[in-house]
Amino acid sequence: MKNYFVSIVILINFLFAQDIINPIPTSIAYDKAKAKLGKKIFMDTSLSKDGTISCNSCHDLKNFGVDHKEVSTGVENKLGRVNSPSVFNSVFNFVQFWDGRAKDLVEQAKGPFFNPVEMGLTPEILIEKVSANKDYVKEFDELFGELSVDTIALALAEFEKTLITPHSPFDKWLRGDENAISVQAKRGFESFKANGCISCHQGQNIGGNMYQKIGIFEVYPNEESSLGRFEQTKKQEDRLVFKVPSLRNVAKTPPYYHDGSIPSLDACIQFMAYYQLGKFLEKDVVEDIVAFLESLTGEYNEAN
């Protein structure tokens, strides 16, 4: 039965998946002044309980928006429960967080401030800390008319709109440059489609547009870090269901999975085939898919 199901998935992808990945736009509209203020907030470690953690601590812009840890370290050296996903291209996700508890970037931006493990504040203390900076007070008054939790989140979200990485070799290839990616990467893309990976990793963000259960053909062993959507809905069918991560810049953002348990890209591919497809891939197929995934690394041009 498993092999029959996999065959159906493969057939569907051969027939319908040829144009299911689209390039991300080379730019998107944003308010420059608000984004500049949002960047200051993003980088400010003083806006945490012990003055040690900023948004950038877990989503380092110099490291493609991640910290390369299994789980991130928050205030008072507390450890988080899930791997911190890249903040790059998050504007293209259909929801935010692994369990989808935030509907958009504005809602997501509030979460870390008030998480006792991450930044450890209350709304009152956050406003108090931001208000202590006269420049912040002036800018929020000029740009938003008030300083509040909502306007802080709006400023952060405006900055995060700028964190896109267009011009990946694969996007250039999609736009018609046949020499933008290698022959091996092209083979890898064909294997990516043929083996059903594209069933979940698709769209302009090559993921980030649906929920999916981890452990379809084999039971995923680690339920200690998070139960995914189940923690929000309490529905058994949502147990170990997560937002499918984007694969953009994936070669630069190890370790992998929601629990950060897989350190390398080739192992990640093989384990995904095992848990999600019930199969093992040949070494040369894995190497080809790695080449394809490496072609998804884009360019970040820091906004002024």
Secondary structure, DSSP 8 states (H G I E B T S, - for coil): -HHHHHHHHHHHHHHH-TT------S-----HHHHHHHHHHHH-TTSSTTS---HHHHS-GGGTT---SSS-B-GGG-B-SS-----TTGGGSSSBSTT--BSSHHHHHHHHHH-TTTT---HHHHHHHHHT-HHHHHHHHHHHSS--HHHHHHHHHHHHTT------HHHHHHTT-TTSS-HHHHHHHHHHHHTTGGGTS-TTTTSSSSEEES-SSS-----SS--BTHHHH--GGGTTEEE----TTGGGS-SBTTTT-B-SHHHHHHHHIIIIIS----HHHHHHHHHHHHTT--------
